[in-house]
Amino acid sequence: MVARRRYQAGCLFKRGKRRKVWVARWREDVLLEGGQLGRLHKSVVLGLIADLPTRRDALTKLEEHIRPVNQGTTRPEAMMSFGVFAETQWSALVLPTLKLSTQHGYKNVLNKHVLPYWRDWRLRDIGKLDVQQFVADKFRQQAGWQTVRNAWTLLSGILETAVEYGYLTVNPARGVKFPQQAEREAPAIIAGDDFVKLLREVDEPYKTMVELIAATGLRIGELLAVRWRAWDLEIGTLAVRESVYEGKFQRPKTSKSRRTIPLGPHTIASLKGHRDRSTRKGDDALVFPNKSGEPLRESKLLERVLQPAAERAGLGRVTWHQFRHIHSSLLNDLRVPVKIAQEQLGHASIQTTLNIYTHVVDASHRAAIESLEQRLFPTVPKSPKADTPSESLSTRKRAG
């Protein structure tokens, strides 16, 4: 049982020889490693005796510090170490609530950058200057700007949780300064002849996958999670409702990532050809499964399929995510409105929530994707206008 809090006046004494100072000491409640309450003495330098010449001046300063303790308005500070909190509370209670891909990234950053530095620090001893020093040390060690930013973001998130759980009163990582980020080199735009070279080096079904991810701007996890029921090849739309990370299904990245996007005529033709070759065609079957019908692994596809093909085509390093940059850049070159690009890529924005499976794609959105396809596949003849999904959709609208 914790002892009843009593009014205390504190202890006041002088210290130092050349620069004499007033030092105050009192007792405060603290949270011990196991989460239970304890008490310890706290010492604070009130100031120079030259600035506080009389004992009464020092007592007035002491009263300012000790008043919240006597009034019971202070929260107990934590004696728990950062490492114990991060591993026993944050990792057990917060980390499992995040997306699988985020969990994977955070675990790597935690074990490689955050815990080695902060493990033995007491939570209550971490100050803003200490966090600023951590950031500076990382840059001196030649860590990349984004690497340091990720480490700080995770550290700040853990400390924010400590505030929420009552172990800290403020988050000392807030407001830390970063140097200006160097301008990133824009990813190579692989379209036209270069894109044709890449496709020549890729066998089916991977060729169709590369065509689709470039023509739709899907995230690789979204593409690998798509089931046949999500495609409407008559109207020409795709409903993005799931994502997959290293073989495990999860929700799309954000609520705005749940979207319905139009398909161009080349994409529809590719999908129809792929469906004709597929052995699994049920509505719930994955469009691009492994031999067991389970999701393919994006890391293995990159390592064994995409990157070797890019090297053979003389294109250097190419990643799955790079195709989203390419898609976005081509839309920008075509002067497509930003709102359409945001809807196509599933980025967070202020927009009307899409109606699942019954969303009608805006005609200008569809026209943008068809124009983009012409940039990606310049040698493919344009479909007769009367046969395009766009006309089919408008006809259905008039009929309805």
C-alpha positions in Angstrom: 0.0 0.0 0.0 1.3 3.5 -0.9 1.8 5.8 2.0 -0.6 8.7 2.2 0.8 11.8 0.6 1.8 14.4 3.2 2.6 18.1 2.9 6.3 18.6 2.7 8.4 21.8 2.9 11.5 20.2 1.2 15.1 20.6 2.1 17.3 23.6 1.1 21.1 23.8 1.2 24.1 25.5 -0.4 26.7 23.8 -2.7 29.8 24.9 -4.5 32.9 26.9 -3.7 33.6 29.4 -6.5 30.0 29.4 -7.9 27.8 28.8 -5.0 24.2 27.6 -5.7 21.0 26.8 -3.9 20.0 23.2 -4.1 16.5 21.9 -3.2 15.5 18.4 -2.4 12.1 16.8 -1.9 10.3 13.5 -2.4 8.2 12.5 -5.4 6.2 9.5 -6.4 7.6 7.5 -9.3 6.5 4.5 -11.4 8.9 1.6 -10.9 9.9 -1.0 -13.6 6.9 -3.2 -12.8 4.5 -0.3 -13.0 3.9 0.0 -9.3 4.3 3.3 -7.4 7.4 4.1 -5.3 9.0 7.3 -3.9 12.4 8.9 -4.3 14.3 12.1 -3.5 14.5 14.6 -6.3 17.3 17.3 -6.3 17.1 20.5 -8.3 19.6 23.4 -8.6 17.4 26.5 -7.9 20.0 29.1 -9.0 23.1 31.0 -8.1 23.3 32.5 -4.6 24.3 35.7 -6.4 20.8 35.7 -8.0 19.0 34.5 -4.9 20.9 36.3 -2.1 18.7 35.4 0.8 17.3 32.1 2.1 13.8 33.6 1.8 14.4 34.1 -2.0 15.5 30.5 -2.3 12.5 29.2 -0.3 10.2 31.1 -2.6 11.8 29.4 -5.6 11.6 26.0 -3.9 7.9 26.6 -3.2 7.3 27.1 -6.9 8.8 23.6 -7.6 7.2 21.8 -4.8 3.7 23.3 -4.9 2.4 20.9 -7.7 3.7 17.9 -5.6 1.9 19.1 -2.5 -1.3 19.8 -4.5 -1.2 16.3 -6.1 -1.4 17.7 -9.6 1.8 16.0 -10.8 1.9 12.6 -12.4 4.5 10.1 -11.2 7.5 10.0 -13.5 8.8 6.6 -14.7 11.9 4.8 -13.5 11.3 2.3 -16.3 14.0 2.1 -19.0 13.2 2.8 -22.6 14.2 -0.7 -23.6 11.9 -2.4 -21.1 9.0 -0.1 -22.1 9.6 -0.6 -25.8 9.9 -4.4 -25.6 7.3 -5.3 -23.0 4.6 -2.6 -23.5 4.8 -0.9 -26.9 5.8 -4.0 -28.8 3.1 -6.1 -27.1 0.3 -3.6 -27.1 0.8 -1.1 -30.0 2.9 -2.8 -32.6 0.3 -5.6 -33.3 -2.4 -3.0 -34.1 -0.4 -1.8 -37.2 -0.4 -3.1 -40.7 1.8 -6.1 -41.3 4.1 -4.2 -43.7 4.4 -1.4 -41.1 5.2 -3.9 -38.3 8.0 -5.4 -40.4 9.5 -2.0 -41.1 9.2 -0.8 -37.5 10.8 -4.0 -36.1 13.9 -3.5 -38.4 14.2 0.2 -37.4 13.7 -0.6 -33.7 16.3 -3.3 -33.6 18.9 -1.6 -35.8 18.7 2.0 -34.9 16.5 2.8 -31.8 17.1 0.1 -29.2 20.9 0.0 -29.5 21.0 3.8 -28.7 18.2 4.1 -26.1 17.8 0.7 -24.5 19.4 1.6 -21.1 18.1 5.1 -20.9 15.4 5.8 -18.2 12.3 7.2 -19.8 12.3 10.2 -17.4 15.9 11.1 -18.3 15.3 11.5 -22.0 15.1 15.2 -22.9 14.6 17.0 -26.1 18.3 17.8 -26.3 19.1 14.1 -26.0 16.8 13.3 -29.0 18.4 16.1 -31.0 21.8 14.7 -30.2 20.6 11.2 -31.4 19.5 12.7 -34.7 22.8 14.5 -35.1 24.8 11.4 -34.3 22.9 9.4 -36.9 23.8 12.0 -39.6 27.4 12.0 -38.5 27.4 8.2 -39.0 26.4 8.9 -42.6 22.9 7.4 -42.2 20.5 8.4 -45.0 18.1 11.3 -44.4 15.1 9.0 -44.7 16.7 6.4 -42.4 17.2 9.0 -39.7 13.7 10.3 -40.2 12.3 6.8 -39.8 14.3 6.2 -36.6 13.1 9.5 -35.2 9.5 8.8 -36.2 9.5 5.5 -34.4 11.3 6.9 -31.3 8.7 9.7 -31.1 5.8 7.2 -31.5 7.1 5.1 -28.6 7.6 8.1 -26.4 4.1 9.3 -27.3 2.8 6.0 -26.1 4.7 6.4 -22.9 2.9 9.8 -22.4 -0.5 8.1 -23.1 0.2 5.4 -20.6 1.3 7.9 -17.9 5.0 7.2 -17.8 5.9 10.6 -19.1 4.2 14.0 -19.0 5.5 15.3 -22.4 7.1 13.7 -25.5 10.7 14.9 -25.6 11.0 14.0 -29.3 8.5 16.6 -30.5 9.9 19.6 -32.4 13.3 18.1 -33.1 15.0 19.8 -36.0 16.2 18.1 -39.2 18.5 19.4 -41.9 17.0 20.0 -45.3 16.6 16.9 -47.3 18.7 16.6 -50.4 16.7 16.6 -53.6 15.8 13.1 -54.6 16.7 11.8 -58.0 13.6 11.3 -60.0 13.0 7.6 -60.9 13.7 6.7 -64.6 10.5 6.8 -66.7 10.2 3.5 -68.4 7.7 3.9 -71.2 7.5 3.4 -74.9 10.5 1.5 -76.4 12.1 0.9 -73.0 8.9 -0.6 -71.6 8.7 -2.8 -74.7 12.3 -4.0 -74.0 11.4 -4.9 -70.5 8.3 -6.8 -71.5 10.3 -8.9 -74.0 12.4 -10.2 -71.1 9.4 -11.3 -69.0 7.5 -14.5 -69.4 3.8 -15.0 -68.6 2.1 -14.6 -66.3 4.6 -12.0 -65.1 4.5 -10.1 -68.3 0.8 -9.4 -67.7 1.5 -8.4 -64.1 4.1 -5.8 -65.3 1.7 -4.5 -67.8 -1.1 -4.1 -65.3 0.9 -2.5 -62.5 2.3 0.1 -65.0 -1.1 0.8 -66.6 -3.1 1.0 -63.4 -0.7 2.4 -60.8 -1.6 -0.3 -58.3 0.7 -1.1 -55.4 2.2 -4.5 -55.8 0.5 -5.7 -52.7 -2.9 -4.6 -54.2 -2.2 -6.4 -57.4 -1.2 -9.7 -55.8 -4.4 -9.6 -53.7 -6.8 -9.0 -56.6 -9.4 -11.8 -57.1 -11.4 -12.3 -60.3 -14.6 -10.9 -58.8 -12.8 -7.5 -58.5 -12.5 -7.1 -62.3 -15.5 -6.1 -64.4 -14.1 -6.7 -67.9 -17.4 -5.7 -69.6 -17.6 -2.3 -68.1 -13.8 -2.0 -67.7 -13.2 -1.4 -64.0 -11.3 -2.8 -61.1 -12.4 -2.6 -57.4 -9.4 -2.5 -55.0 -10.5 -3.9 -51.7 -7.6 -6.0 -50.4 -3.8 -6.0 -50.1 -1.3 -8.7 -49.3 2.1 -8.5 -47.7 4.5 -11.4 -47.9 1.7 -13.9 -48.3 -0.6 -12.4 -45.7 -3.8 -10.5 -46.5 -4.5 -7.1 -45.0 -6.6 -4.0 -45.6 -5.4 -1.5 -48.2 -2.9 1.1 -47.0 -5.6 3.7 -46.2 -9.3 4.0 -46.4 -8.9 6.0 -49.6 -7.0 3.1 -51.1 -10.4 1.3 -51.3 -11.2 2.5 -54.7 -12.6 1.6 -58.1 -10.5 2.5 -61.2 -11.0 2.3 -64.9 -9.1 0.0 -67.3 -7.9 0.9 -70.7 -8.5 -1.4 -73.7 -5.0 -2.8 -73.7 -5.3 -3.8 -70.0 -8.7 -5.4 -70.6 -7.3 -7.4 -73.6 -4.3 -8.6 -71.5 -6.6 -9.7 -68.6 -8.9 -11.6 -70.9 -5.9 -13.4 -72.4 -4.6 -14.2 -68.9 -7.9 -15.5 -67.8 -8.1 -17.8 -70.8 -4.7 -19.3 -69.8 -5.6 -19.6 -66.1 -6.7 -22.8 -64.4 -8.3 -21.0 -61.5 -11.1 -18.8 -62.7 -13.6 -18.7 -59.8 -14.8 -15.4 -58.4 -12.8 -15.9 -55.2 -9.6 -17.2 -56.9 -6.6 -14.9 -57.0 -5.7 -13.5 -60.5 -2.0 -14.1 -59.9 -1.6 -17.1 -57.5 1.3 -19.4 -56.9 1.0 -23.1 -57.7 -1.0 -23.7 -54.5 -3.4 -20.9 -55.2 -1.9 -18.7 -52.5 -0.5 -15.2 -53.0 2.8 -14.7 -54.6 5.6 -13.0 -52.6 6.5 -9.6 -53.8 10.1 -9.8 -52.6 10.7 -13.1 -54.5 9.1 -11.7 -57.6 11.4 -8.6 -57.5 14.5 -10.8 -56.9 13.8 -13.6 -59.3 11.7 -12.0 -62.0 11.6 -8.2 -62.3 15.1 -7.2 -61.5 16.8 -9.9 -63.7 14.5 -8.9 -66.6 15.4 -5.2 -66.2 19.1 -6.0 -66.2 18.8 -8.1 -69.3 16.9 -5.2 -70.9 19.7 -2.8 -70.0 17.4 -0.7 -67.7 19.4 -0.9 -64.5 17.6 -1.3 -61.2 13.8 -1.3 -61.4 11.4 -1.8 -58.5 7.7 -2.5 -58.2 7.0 0.8 -56.5 8.8 2.6 -59.3 5.9 1.8 -61.6 3.6 4.0 -59.4 6.0 6.9 -59.9 6.0 6.2 -63.6 2.2 6.1 -63.7 2.0 9.3 -61.7 4.6 11.1 -63.9 2.8 10.1 -67.1 -0.5 11.3 -65.8 1.2 14.6 -65.0 2.7 14.8 -68.5 -0.7 14.3 -69.9 -2.0 17.3 -67.8 -4.5 15.0 -66.0 -6.2 16.8 -63.1 -4.6 16.1 -59.7 -7.8 14.8 -58.3 -8.1 12.1 -60.9 -4.4 11.1 -60.3 -5.2 10.8 -56.5 -8.2 8.7 -57.1 -6.3 6.4 -59.5 -3.3 5.9 -57.1 -5.4 5.7 -53.9 -3.7 8.5 -52.1 -5.3 10.1 -49.1 -7.4 13.1 -50.1 -10.6 14.9 -49.4 -13.1 13.1 -51.7 -16.4 11.3 -51.6 -16.1 7.8 -50.3 -16.3 5.3 -53.2 -19.4 3.1 -53.3 -18.2 -0.5 -53.3 -18.9 -2.4 -56.5 -21.4 0.1 -57.8 -19.1 3.1 -58.4 -19.4 4.6 -61.9 -16.0 5.9 -63.1 -16.0 9.5 -64.4 -15.5 9.7 -68.2 -12.5 12.1 -67.9 -10.9 9.6 -65.5 -11.3 6.8 -68.0 -10.0 9.0 -70.9 -6.9 9.8 -68.8 -6.1 6.1 -68.3 -6.6 5.3 -72.0 -4.2 8.2 -72.9 -1.7 6.8 -70.5 -1.9 3.4 -72.1 -1.0 5.0 -75.5 2.2 6.3 -73.9 3.1 2.9 -72.4 2.1 0.8 -75.4 2.7 3.0 -78.5 2.8 0.1 -80.9 -0.6 -1.3 -80.0 -3.4 -0.2 -82.4 -6.1 1.8 -80.9 -9.4 0.0 -80.4 -12.3 1.1 -82.6 -14.2 3.7 -80.7 -17.5 1.8 -80.9 -15.9 -1.2 -79.1 -14.2 0.7 -76.2 -15.5 0.2 -72.7 -16.0 4.0 -72.5 -18.7 3.9 -75.2 -20.2 0.8 -73.7 -20.4 2.5 -70.3 -22.0 5.7 -71.8 -24.5 3.5 -73.7 -25.5 1.8 -70.5 -25.9 5.2 -68.8 -28.3 6.3 -71.5 -30.1 3.0 -71.4 -30.5 3.3 -67.7 
